[in-house]
Amino acid sequence: MQAIDLGAILEQTFIVALKLSAPALLTALGVGLLVSLVQAVTQLNEATLSFVPKVLAIGAVMVMAGSFMTATLISFARHLFDQLILVGTT
């Protein structure tokens, strides 16, 4: 395997990791920002008020984005196995 191929695989790995983590991270960011705004306006500083909505929102997003995430991971794994077969034949 050439160094260029390893670089391309590494780049694809980072892109796949970004695609898989983006829904949960962006949801946590948005919900955390919204809850912090509500806490600042109401002056209600409760630790569980920040934690519970994030967990529920991330769970909902994972259910909705699960098929996309699975398809992305399966596609990447197939691509890696195809590359492995090409290395074995040369």
A tleap script that builds the chain and sets N, CA, C and O, in Angstrom:
source leaprc.protein.ff14SB
mol = sequence {
  NMET GLN ALA ILE ASP LEU GLY ALA ILE LEU
  GLU GLN THR PHE ILE VAL ALA LEU LYS LEU
  SER ALA PRO ALA LEU LEU THR ALA LEU GLY
  VAL GLY LEU LEU VAL SER LEU VAL GLN ALA
  VAL THR GLN LEU ASN GLU ALA THR LEU SER
  PHE VAL PRO LYS VAL LEU ALA ILE GLY ALA
  VAL MET VAL MET ALA GLY SER PHE MET THR
  ALA THR LEU ILE SER PHE ALA ARG HIE LEU
  PHE ASP GLN LEU ILE LEU VAL GLY THR CTHR
}
set mol.1.N position { 0.843 -1.168 0.000 }
set mol.1.CA position { 0.000 0.000 0.000 }
set mol.1.C position { 0.894 1.238 0.000 }
set mol.1.O position { 1.887 1.297 0.725 }
set mol.2.N position { 0.543 2.195 -0.796 }
set mol.2.CA position { 1.347 3.401 -0.917 }
set mol.2.C position { 0.971 4.398 0.176 }
set mol.2.O position { -0.102 4.315 0.772 }
set mol.3.N position { 1.881 5.346 0.425 }
set mol.3.CA position { 1.637 6.361 1.451 }
set mol.3.C position { 0.440 7.240 1.083 }
set mol.3.O position { -0.274 7.714 1.966 }
set mol.4.N position { 0.221 7.459 -0.210 }
set mol.4.CA position { -0.919 8.277 -0.644 }
set mol.4.C position { -2.229 7.575 -0.289 }
set mol.4.O position { -3.185 8.227 0.129 }
set mol.5.N position { -2.280 6.275 -0.449 }
set mol.5.CA position { -3.490 5.539 -0.099 }
set mol.5.C position { -3.762 5.609 1.398 }
set mol.5.O position { -4.912 5.750 1.812 }
set mol.6.N position { -2.716 5.512 2.212 }
set mol.6.CA position { -2.906 5.613 3.654 }
set mol.6.C position { -3.396 7.002 4.052 }
set mol.6.O position { -4.226 7.138 4.951 }
set mol.7.N position { -2.890 8.018 3.390 }
set mol.7.CA position { -3.360 9.375 3.661 }
set mol.7.C position { -4.819 9.557 3.306 }
set mol.7.O position { -5.563 10.217 4.031 }
set mol.8.N position { -5.231 8.974 2.192 }
set mol.8.CA position { -6.638 9.071 1.788 }
set mol.8.C position { -7.539 8.323 2.762 }
set mol.8.O position { -8.630 8.789 3.092 }
set mol.9.N position { -7.082 7.166 3.219 }
set mol.9.CA position { -7.881 6.399 4.173 }
set mol.9.C position { -7.977 7.146 5.502 }
set mol.9.O position { -9.035 7.162 6.130 }
set mol.10.N position { -6.892 7.755 5.925 }
set mol.10.CA position { -6.908 8.534 7.161 }
set mol.10.C position { -7.857 9.722 7.042 }
set mol.10.O position { -8.598 10.027 7.975 }
set mol.11.N position { -7.829 10.387 5.894 }
set mol.11.CA position { -8.743 11.514 5.673 }
set mol.11.C position { -10.197 11.051 5.704 }
set mol.11.O position { -11.039 11.707 6.317 }
set mol.12.N position { -10.500 9.931 5.053 }
set mol.12.CA position { -11.857 9.398 5.059 }
set mol.12.C position { -12.284 8.988 6.465 }
set mol.12.O position { -13.449 9.139 6.833 }
set mol.13.N position { -11.343 8.470 7.249 }
set mol.13.CA position { -11.648 8.079 8.626 }
set mol.13.C position { -12.060 9.289 9.446 }
set mol.13.O position { -13.026 9.222 10.206 }
set mol.14.N position { -11.339 10.397 9.301 }
set mol.14.CA position { -11.701 11.607 10.027 }
set mol.14.C position { -13.055 12.155 9.575 }
set mol.14.O position { -13.830 12.644 10.397 }
set mol.15.N position { -13.341 12.077 8.296 }
set mol.15.CA position { -14.631 12.554 7.786 }
set mol.15.C position { -15.773 11.697 8.333 }
set mol.15.O position { -16.813 12.222 8.731 }
set mol.16.N position { -15.574 10.376 8.350 }
set mol.16.CA position { -16.598 9.485 8.888 }
set mol.16.C position { -16.800 9.743 10.379 }
set mol.16.O position { -17.934 9.757 10.857 }
set mol.17.N position { -15.714 9.945 11.114 }
set mol.17.CA position { -15.829 10.245 12.548 }
set mol.17.C position { -16.591 11.544 12.771 }
set mol.17.O position { -17.386 11.647 13.704 }
set mol.18.N position { -16.354 12.526 11.927 }
set mol.18.CA position { -17.070 13.792 12.025 }
set mol.18.C position { -18.553 13.611 11.717 }
set mol.18.O position { -19.406 14.168 12.409 }
set mol.19.N position { -18.861 12.832 10.679 }
set mol.19.CA position { -20.265 12.573 10.323 }
set mol.19.C position { -20.998 11.836 11.436 }
set mol.19.O position { -22.170 12.108 11.696 }
set mol.20.N position { -20.311 10.901 12.093 }
set mol.20.CA position { -20.959 10.105 13.124 }
set mol.20.C position { -21.132 10.880 14.431 }
set mol.20.O position { -22.093 10.647 15.164 }
set mol.21.N position { -20.226 11.782 14.723 }
set mol.21.CA position { -20.310 12.506 15.990 }
set mol.21.C position { -21.088 13.812 15.892 }
set mol.21.O position { -21.543 14.334 16.910 }
set mol.22.N position { -21.247 14.343 14.700 }
set mol.22.CA position { -21.876 15.657 14.531 }
set mol.22.C position { -23.311 15.726 15.062 }
set mol.22.O position { -23.630 16.693 15.753 }
set mol.23.N position { -24.192 14.766 14.785 }
set mol.23.CA position { -25.563 14.914 15.293 }
set mol.23.C position { -25.639 15.034 16.817 }
set mol.23.O position { -26.350 15.894 17.336 }
set mol.24.N position { -24.917 14.184 17.526 }
set mol.24.CA position { -24.969 14.219 18.990 }
set mol.24.C position { -24.312 15.488 19.536 }
set mol.24.O position { -24.844 16.111 20.455 }
set mol.25.N position { -23.173 15.871 18.984 }
set mol.25.CA position { -22.475 17.043 19.498 }
set mol.25.C position { -23.239 18.340 19.221 }
set mol.25.O position { -23.320 19.212 20.086 }
set mol.26.N position { -23.791 18.462 18.029 }
set mol.26.CA position { -24.548 19.670 17.709 }
set mol.26.C position { -25.832 19.759 18.528 }
set mol.26.O position { -26.251 20.848 18.923 }
set mol.27.N position { -26.451 18.614 18.779 }
set mol.27.CA position { -27.650 18.603 19.618 }
set mol.27.C position { -27.310 19.025 21.042 }
set mol.27.O position { -28.007 19.849 21.634 }
set mol.28.N position { -26.241 18.463 21.589 }
set mol.28.CA position { -25.827 18.829 22.946 }
set mol.28.C position { -25.482 20.314 23.027 }
set mol.28.O position { -25.796 20.976 24.016 }
set mol.29.N position { -24.843 20.829 21.994 }
set mol.29.CA position { -24.498 22.245 21.964 }
set mol.29.C position { -25.758 23.115 21.951 }
set mol.29.O position { -25.871 24.065 22.725 }
set mol.30.N position { -26.691 22.786 21.076 }
set mol.30.CA position { -27.914 23.577 20.964 }
set mol.30.C position { -28.772 23.521 22.217 }
set mol.30.O position { -29.248 24.550 22.698 }
set mol.31.N position { -28.968 22.325 22.742 }
set mol.31.CA position { -29.794 22.185 23.944 }
set mol.31.C position { -29.109 22.839 25.140 }
set mol.31.O position { -29.767 23.479 25.960 }
set mol.32.N position { -27.795 22.681 25.241 }
set mol.32.CA position { -27.068 23.315 26.342 }
set mol.32.C position { -27.161 24.833 26.288 }
set mol.32.O position { -27.319 25.492 27.316 }
set mol.33.N position { -27.062 25.375 25.094 }
set mol.33.CA position { -27.185 26.821 24.932 }
set mol.33.C position { -28.580 27.304 25.305 }
set mol.33.O position { -28.733 28.323 25.980 }
set mol.34.N position { -29.593 26.573 24.865 }
set mol.34.CA position { -30.970 26.947 25.168 }
set mol.34.C position { -31.253 26.855 26.664 }
set mol.34.O position { -31.867 27.756 27.236 }
set mol.35.N position { -30.810 25.774 27.301 }
set mol.35.CA position { -31.038 25.605 28.734 }
set mol.35.C position { -30.275 26.661 29.522 }
set mol.35.O position { -30.791 27.183 30.510 }
set mol.36.N position { -29.067 26.981 29.106 }
set mol.36.CA position { -28.298 28.025 29.790 }
set mol.36.C position { -28.981 29.381 29.681 }
set mol.36.O position { -28.980 30.169 30.627 }
set mol.37.N position { -29.559 29.639 28.523 }
set mol.37.CA position { -30.291 30.895 28.340 }
set mol.37.C position { -31.506 30.955 29.257 }
set mol.37.O position { -31.776 31.983 29.876 }
set mol.38.N position { -32.231 29.851 29.338 }
set mol.38.CA position { -33.404 29.795 30.223 }
set mol.38.C position { -32.979 29.942 31.681 }
set mol.38.O position { -33.639 30.637 32.453 }
set mol.39.N position { -31.884 29.295 32.060 }
set mol.39.CA position { -31.404 29.412 33.433 }
set mol.39.C position { -30.955 30.838 33.750 }
set mol.39.O position { -31.168 31.324 34.860 }
set mol.40.N position { -30.348 31.491 32.802 }
set mol.40.CA position { -29.907 32.869 33.032 }
set mol.40.C position { -31.091 33.819 33.160 }
set mol.40.O position { -31.069 34.742 33.974 }
set mol.41.N position { -32.116 33.591 32.362 }
set mol.41.CA position { -33.286 34.472 32.407 }
set mol.41.C position { -34.070 34.263 33.696 }
set mol.41.O position { -34.508 35.228 34.324 }
set mol.42.N position { -34.249 33.002 34.092 }
set mol.42.CA position { -35.056 32.707 35.276 }
set mol.42.C position { -34.235 32.675 36.553 }
set mol.42.O position { -34.809 32.560 37.636 }
set mol.43.N position { -32.930 32.772 36.470 }
set mol.43.CA position { -32.012 32.686 37.604 }
set mol.43.C position { -32.216 31.396 38.390 }
set mol.43.O position { -32.154 31.383 39.620 }
set mol.44.N position { -32.457 30.328 37.668 }
set mol.44.CA position { -32.646 29.009 38.260 }
set mol.44.C position { -31.414 28.179 37.944 }
set mol.44.O position { -31.237 27.746 36.805 }
set mol.45.N position { -30.559 27.949 38.932 }
set mol.45.CA position { -29.314 27.222 38.716 }
set mol.45.C position { -29.415 25.830 39.319 }
set mol.45.O position { -29.001 25.601 40.456 }
set mol.46.N position { -29.950 24.934 38.571 }
set mol.46.CA position { -30.093 23.540 38.991 }
set mol.46.C position { -29.283 22.671 38.027 }
set mol.46.O position { -29.428 22.786 36.810 }
set mol.47.N position { -28.432 21.805 38.576 }
set mol.47.CA position { -27.539 20.996 37.741 }
set mol.47.C position { -28.316 19.993 36.895 }
set mol.47.O position { -27.970 19.765 35.736 }
set mol.48.N position { -29.363 19.391 37.461 }
set mol.48.CA position { -30.119 18.387 36.704 }
set mol.48.C position { -30.935 19.025 35.589 }
set mol.48.O position { -31.260 18.361 34.605 }
set mol.49.N position { -31.263 20.279 35.729 }
set mol.49.CA position { -32.014 20.964 34.675 }
set mol.49.C position { -31.195 21.056 33.400 }
set mol.49.O position { -31.755 21.104 32.305 }
set mol.50.N position { -29.900 21.081 33.529 }
set mol.50.CA position { -29.025 21.129 32.363 }
set mol.50.C position { -28.762 19.742 31.791 }
set mol.50.O position { -28.582 19.590 30.583 }
set mol.51.N position { -28.740 18.733 32.653 }
set mol.51.CA position { -28.348 17.386 32.235 }
set mol.51.C position { -29.484 16.613 31.568 }
set mol.51.O position { -29.279 16.014 30.512 }
set mol.52.N position { -30.640 16.615 32.145 }
set mol.52.CA position { -31.749 15.786 31.667 }
set mol.52.C position { -32.200 16.159 30.251 }
set mol.52.O position { -32.373 15.257 29.432 }
set mol.53.N position { -32.397 17.434 29.924 }
set mol.53.CA position { -32.801 17.746 28.544 }
set mol.53.C position { -31.758 17.337 27.508 }
set mol.53.O position { -32.107 16.915 26.406 }
set mol.54.N position { -30.470 17.463 27.862 }
set mol.54.CA position { -29.425 17.048 26.922 }
set mol.54.C position { -29.496 15.556 26.649 }
set mol.54.O position { -29.399 15.127 25.500 }
set mol.55.N position { -29.662 14.768 27.694 }
set mol.55.CA position { -29.728 13.314 27.527 }
set mol.55.C position { -30.939 12.931 26.682 }
set mol.55.O position { -30.829 12.099 25.781 }
set mol.56.N position { -32.079 13.527 26.964 }
set mol.56.CA position { -33.285 13.210 26.192 }
set mol.56.C position { -33.151 13.639 24.729 }
set mol.56.O position { -33.545 12.900 23.827 }
set mol.57.N position { -32.601 14.821 24.495 }
set mol.57.CA position { -32.453 15.310 23.121 }
set mol.57.C position { -31.441 14.477 22.350 }
set mol.57.O position { -31.669 14.154 21.185 }
set mol.58.N position { -30.327 14.125 22.982 }
set mol.58.CA position { -29.321 13.311 22.298 }
set mol.58.C position { -29.882 11.924 22.000 }
set mol.58.O position { -29.628 11.372 20.930 }
set mol.59.N position { -30.634 11.363 22.927 }
set mol.59.CA position { -31.271 10.064 22.677 }
set mol.59.C position { -32.225 10.114 21.491 }
set mol.59.O position { -32.238 9.208 20.659 }
set mol.60.N position { -33.024 11.179 21.417 }
set mol.60.CA position { -33.956 11.324 20.299 }
set mol.60.C position { -33.223 11.486 18.971 }
set mol.60.O position { -33.621 10.905 17.962 }
set mol.61.N position { -32.162 12.271 18.975 }
set mol.61.CA position { -31.395 12.478 17.745 }
set mol.61.C position { -30.711 11.182 17.319 }
set mol.61.O position { -30.641 10.887 16.126 }
set mol.62.N position { -30.210 10.410 18.271 }
set mol.62.CA position { -29.563 9.147 17.927 }
set mol.62.C position { -30.571 8.168 17.315 }
set mol.62.O position { -30.230 7.414 16.404 }
set mol.63.N position { -31.792 8.179 17.808 }
set mol.63.CA position { -32.827 7.324 17.216 }
set mol.63.C position { -33.137 7.776 15.797 }
set mol.63.O position { -33.278 6.949 14.896 }
set mol.64.N position { -33.244 9.090 15.596 }
set mol.64.CA position { -33.572 9.605 14.261 }
set mol.64.C position { -32.410 9.449 13.282 }
set mol.64.O position { -32.637 9.150 12.109 }
set mol.65.N position { -31.179 9.645 13.734 }
set mol.65.CA position { -30.021 9.604 12.839 }
set mol.65.C position { -29.348 8.235 12.817 }
set mol.65.O position { -28.315 8.069 12.168 }
set mol.66.N position { -29.912 7.262 13.509 }
set mol.66.CA position { -29.282 5.950 13.605 }
set mol.66.C position { -29.098 5.260 12.266 }
set mol.66.O position { -28.051 4.664 12.015 }
set mol.67.N position { -30.096 5.332 11.409 }
set mol.67.CA position { -29.983 4.658 10.109 }
set mol.67.C position { -28.921 5.327 9.234 }
set mol.67.O position { -28.186 4.642 8.522 }
set mol.68.N position { -28.837 6.662 9.281 }
set mol.68.CA position { -27.796 7.373 8.546 }
set mol.68.C position { -26.411 6.992 9.061 }
set mol.68.O position { -25.491 6.763 8.275 }
set mol.69.N position { -26.270 6.927 10.362 }
set mol.69.CA position { -24.982 6.601 10.960 }
set mol.69.C position { -24.567 5.168 10.631 }
set mol.69.O position { -23.403 4.900 10.334 }
set mol.70.N position { -25.528 4.259 10.688 }
set mol.70.CA position { -25.233 2.863 10.360 }
set mol.70.C position { -24.846 2.723 8.894 }
set mol.70.O position { -23.887 2.021 8.571 }
set mol.71.N position { -25.577 3.381 8.006 }
set mol.71.CA position { -25.266 3.305 6.580 }
set mol.71.C position { -23.883 3.896 6.283 }
set mol.71.O position { -23.142 3.356 5.462 }
set mol.72.N position { -23.538 4.990 6.943 }
set mol.72.CA position { -22.222 5.603 6.755 }
set mol.72.C position { -21.115 4.668 7.207 }
set mol.72.O position { -20.109 4.508 6.515 }
set mol.73.N position { -21.297 4.054 8.358 }
set mol.73.CA position { -20.277 3.161 8.896 }
set mol.73.C position { -20.137 1.894 8.056 }
set mol.73.O position { -19.022 1.419 7.838 }
set mol.74.N position { -21.238 1.348 7.589 }
set mol.74.CA position { -21.187 0.149 6.742 }
set mol.74.C position { -20.522 0.465 5.410 }
set mol.74.O position { -19.717 -0.325 4.916 }
set mol.75.N position { -20.846 1.598 4.834 }
set mol.75.CA position { -20.223 1.996 3.572 }
set mol.75.C position { -18.721 2.169 3.729 }
set mol.75.O position { -17.954 1.746 2.864 }
set mol.76.N position { -18.300 2.781 4.815 }
set mol.76.CA position { -16.872 2.982 5.054 }
set mol.76.C position { -16.165 1.643 5.282 }
set mol.76.O position { -15.059 1.429 4.785 }
set mol.77.N position { -16.802 0.754 6.027 }
set mol.77.CA position { -16.197 -0.562 6.273 }
set mol.77.C position { -16.056 -1.345 4.970 }
set mol.77.O position { -15.035 -1.995 4.747 }
set mol.78.N position { -17.068 -1.289 4.110 }
set mol.78.CA position { -16.981 -1.973 2.814 }
set mol.78.C position { -15.855 -1.395 1.965 }
set mol.78.O position { -15.132 -2.127 1.289 }
set mol.79.N position { -15.718 -0.084 2.009 }
set mol.79.CA position { -14.640 0.558 1.257 }
set mol.79.C position { -13.273 0.097 1.772 }
set mol.79.O position { -12.368 -0.184 0.987 }
set mol.80.N position { -13.136 0.023 3.092 }
set mol.80.CA position { -11.870 -0.441 3.660 }
set mol.80.C position { -11.575 -1.885 3.272 }
set mol.80.O position { -10.437 -2.217 2.939 }
set mol.81.N position { -12.593 -2.746 3.313 }
set mol.81.CA position { -12.381 -4.142 2.932 }
set mol.81.C position { -12.058 -4.271 1.445 }
set mol.81.O position { -11.267 -5.132 1.060 }
set mol.82.N position { -12.659 -3.428 0.606 }
set mol.82.CA position { -12.318 -3.432 -0.816 }
set mol.82.C position { -10.859 -3.027 -1.024 }
set mol.82.O position { -10.162 -3.602 -1.860 }
set mol.83.N position { -10.405 -2.037 -0.261 }
set mol.83.CA position { -9.002 -1.620 -0.348 }
set mol.83.C position { -8.072 -2.733 0.130 }
set mol.83.O position { -6.986 -2.917 -0.420 }
set mol.84.N position { -8.495 -3.468 1.148 }
set mol.84.CA position { -7.694 -4.568 1.671 }
set mol.84.C position { -7.566 -5.682 0.654 }
set mol.84.O position { -6.503 -6.292 0.536 }
set mol.85.N position { -8.630 -5.957 -0.081 }
set mol.85.CA position { -8.592 -6.980 -1.116 }
set mol.85.C position { -7.640 -6.560 -2.240 }
set mol.85.O position { -6.895 -7.388 -2.765 }
set mol.86.N position { -7.666 -5.277 -2.607 }
set mol.86.CA position { -6.759 -4.790 -3.660 }
set mol.86.C position { -5.307 -4.919 -3.231 }
set mol.86.O position { -4.451 -5.211 -4.065 }
set mol.87.N position { -5.009 -4.714 -1.977 }
set mol.87.CA position { -3.635 -4.835 -1.486 }
set mol.87.C position { -3.196 -6.287 -1.536 }
set mol.87.O position { -2.045 -6.577 -1.861 }
set mol.88.N position { -4.100 -7.199 -1.219 }
set mol.88.CA position { -3.759 -8.614 -1.199 }
set mol.88.C position { -3.509 -9.191 -2.582 }
set mol.88.O position { -2.785 -10.178 -2.709 }
set mol.89.N position { -4.086 -8.603 -3.619 }
set mol.89.CA position { -3.933 -9.141 -4.974 }
set mol.89.C position { -2.697 -8.611 -5.675 }
set mol.89.O position { -2.273 -9.193 -6.673 }
set mol.90.N position { -2.103 -7.530 -5.192 }
set mol.90.CA position { -0.922 -6.971 -5.867 }
set mol.90.C position { 0.358 -7.561 -5.338 }
set mol.90.O position { 1.441 -7.200 -5.798 }
savepdb mol mol.pdb
quit
